[in-house]
Amino acid sequence: MSEDFKNMDWQENSLCAKKEYRHMLDFFFSDKPEEMHAAKNLCFKCPVRKDCVKFALESKEIWGIWGGLDEDSIRRTLSVNVDGMEYRRGRYPQCPGCFARTKSLKTYIIDLPGGGRWTTARMVECEDCGFKWRSRTSANAVNAYHAEKADKEKKTK
């Protein structure tokens, strides 16, 4: 997880943490469509929605609703299956911040301070809104999309 998420102060500003919405906490892990819809609607009004989504992606929270994204959307963005294993789907990730298509996503590598086992991390960033998250599996899927697109363009020339 990135350094900025060792500090979880953003949760204090989340709507779901407010007393008036405590009755909805179970909605974020419900399988009832009306409860899931209510949870997502609350997320889209929340001032820390993007922080919540980034936390879910970087900590691989593949269950429940986070920042307005349901389990399927989070798994699609991470390119993982229900067991959290990398899985190439027929559809590529979209930006979880602004929902831009994969063509707007780019990948890059950052150095991690402190060395240890992992000295670098793979990042994905949306060129439309600037939303970024750390995920090897998302980066792999985005890179596969761009490679596939380049191959198709090459074949049409």
C-alpha positions as CSV (number, residue, x, y, z in Angstrom):
1,M,0.0,0.0,0.0
2,S,1.3,3.5,-0.8
3,E,2.7,5.7,1.9
4,D,-0.3,8.1,1.8
5,F,-2.6,5.3,2.9
6,K,-0.8,4.5,6.1
7,N,-2.6,7.6,7.3
8,M,-6.3,6.7,7.4
9,D,-7.6,10.1,8.5
10,W,-9.7,10.4,5.3
11,Q,-12.1,7.9,6.8
12,E,-13.2,10.5,9.4
13,N,-14.7,12.6,6.5
14,S,-16.6,9.7,4.9
15,L,-20.4,9.9,4.9
16,C,-20.7,6.2,5.9
17,A,-18.9,7.0,9.1
18,K,-21.4,9.7,10.1
19,K,-23.9,8.9,12.8
20,E,-26.9,9.6,10.5
21,Y,-25.8,6.9,8.0
22,R,-24.8,4.2,10.5
23,H,-28.0,2.3,9.7
24,M,-26.7,1.8,6.2
25,L,-23.4,0.1,7.1
26,D,-24.6,-3.4,6.2
27,F,-25.8,-2.1,2.8
28,F,-22.2,-2.0,1.7
29,F,-22.0,-5.8,1.9
30,S,-25.6,-6.6,1.0
31,D,-26.8,-8.7,-2.0
32,K,-30.1,-6.9,-2.1
33,P,-30.2,-4.6,-5.1
34,E,-32.1,-1.8,-3.3
35,E,-29.6,-1.7,-0.5
36,M,-26.6,-1.8,-2.8
37,H,-28.1,1.0,-4.8
38,A,-28.6,3.1,-1.7
39,A,-24.9,2.4,-0.6
40,K,-23.6,3.4,-4.0
41,N,-25.7,6.6,-4.0
42,L,-24.3,7.6,-0.6
43,C,-20.7,7.0,-2.0
44,F,-21.3,9.3,-5.0
45,K,-22.2,12.1,-2.6
46,C,-19.2,11.4,-0.3
47,P,-16.3,13.9,-0.2
48,V,-13.7,11.2,0.2
49,R,-15.0,8.8,-2.5
50,K,-11.8,8.7,-4.5
51,D,-9.7,8.0,-1.3
52,C,-12.0,5.1,-0.5
53,V,-11.7,3.6,-4.0
54,K,-7.9,4.0,-3.9
55,F,-7.8,2.3,-0.5
56,A,-9.9,-0.6,-1.8
57,L,-7.7,-1.0,-4.9
58,E,-4.4,-0.8,-3.1
59,S,-5.4,-3.1,-0.3
60,K,-7.2,-5.5,-2.7
61,E,-10.6,-5.2,-1.0
62,I,-12.6,-7.3,-3.5
63,W,-15.7,-7.7,-1.3
64,G,-18.3,-5.0,-0.8
65,I,-18.9,-1.6,-2.1
66,W,-16.1,0.9,-1.9
67,G,-16.3,4.5,-3.1
68,G,-19.4,3.6,-5.2
69,L,-17.8,0.6,-6.9
70,D,-19.3,-2.9,-6.3
71,E,-17.3,-6.1,-6.1
72,D,-17.5,-6.7,-9.9
73,S,-16.2,-3.3,-10.7
74,I,-13.4,-3.5,-8.2
75,R,-12.4,-6.9,-9.5
76,R,-12.6,-5.7,-13.1
77,T,-10.4,-2.7,-12.2
78,L,-7.9,-5.0,-10.5
79,S,-8.2,-7.7,-13.2
80,V,-8.7,-10.4,-10.5
81,N,-11.2,-13.2,-10.0
82,V,-13.3,-13.8,-6.8
83,D,-10.2,-15.5,-5.2
84,G,-8.1,-12.4,-5.8
85,M,-6.0,-14.2,-8.4
86,E,-5.0,-12.3,-11.6
87,Y,-7.5,-13.0,-14.3
88,R,-7.7,-11.7,-17.8
89,R,-11.2,-10.7,-18.5
90,G,-12.9,-9.9,-21.8
91,R,-13.2,-6.3,-20.6
92,Y,-10.4,-4.0,-19.5
93,P,-10.3,-1.7,-16.5
94,Q,-11.8,1.8,-16.6
95,C,-10.8,4.7,-14.4
96,P,-12.5,4.3,-11.1
97,G,-12.3,8.0,-10.5
98,C,-14.0,9.3,-13.7
99,F,-15.0,6.1,-15.5
100,A,-12.8,7.0,-18.5
101,R,-12.1,4.0,-20.8
102,T,-8.9,2.1,-20.8
103,K,-7.4,4.1,-23.6
104,S,-7.1,7.0,-21.0
105,L,-5.1,4.9,-18.6
106,K,-1.3,4.8,-18.5
107,T,1.1,2.8,-16.4
108,Y,4.5,3.5,-14.9
109,I,6.9,2.3,-12.2
110,I,7.8,4.1,-9.0
111,D,10.6,3.4,-6.6
112,L,9.6,2.4,-3.1
113,P,11.6,3.8,-0.2
114,G,13.2,1.5,2.2
115,G,14.3,-1.2,-0.1
116,G,13.4,-4.7,1.2
117,R,11.8,-7.3,-1.0
118,W,10.0,-4.9,-3.2
119,T,11.9,-1.9,-4.5
120,T,9.4,-0.8,-7.1
121,A,5.7,-0.7,-7.6
122,R,3.5,-0.5,-10.7
123,M,1.1,2.4,-10.9
124,V,-1.9,3.2,-13.1
125,E,-3.0,6.7,-13.8
126,C,-5.9,8.2,-15.7
127,E,-4.8,10.9,-18.1
128,D,-8.3,12.4,-18.0
129,C,-8.8,13.0,-14.3
130,G,-5.4,12.2,-12.7
131,F,-6.7,9.4,-10.5
132,K,-3.9,6.9,-9.8
133,W,-3.5,3.7,-7.9
134,R,-0.9,1.1,-7.2
135,S,-1.7,-2.3,-8.7
136,R,0.4,-4.8,-10.6
137,T,-2.6,-6.6,-11.9
138,S,-4.3,-3.4,-13.1
139,A,-1.1,-2.3,-14.8
140,N,-0.8,-5.7,-16.5
141,A,-4.3,-5.4,-17.9
142,V,-3.8,-1.8,-19.1
143,N,-0.5,-2.8,-20.8
144,A,-2.3,-5.7,-22.4
145,Y,-5.0,-3.4,-23.7
146,H,-2.4,-1.0,-25.2
147,A,-0.4,-3.9,-26.8
148,E,-3.6,-5.4,-28.3
149,K,-4.6,-1.9,-29.7
150,A,-1.1,-1.4,-31.2
151,D,-1.2,-4.9,-32.8
152,K,-4.6,-4.1,-34.4
153,E,-3.3,-0.8,-35.7
154,K,-0.2,-2.5,-37.1
155,K,-2.3,-5.1,-38.9
156,T,-4.6,-2.5,-40.5
157,K,-1.6,-0.6,-42.0
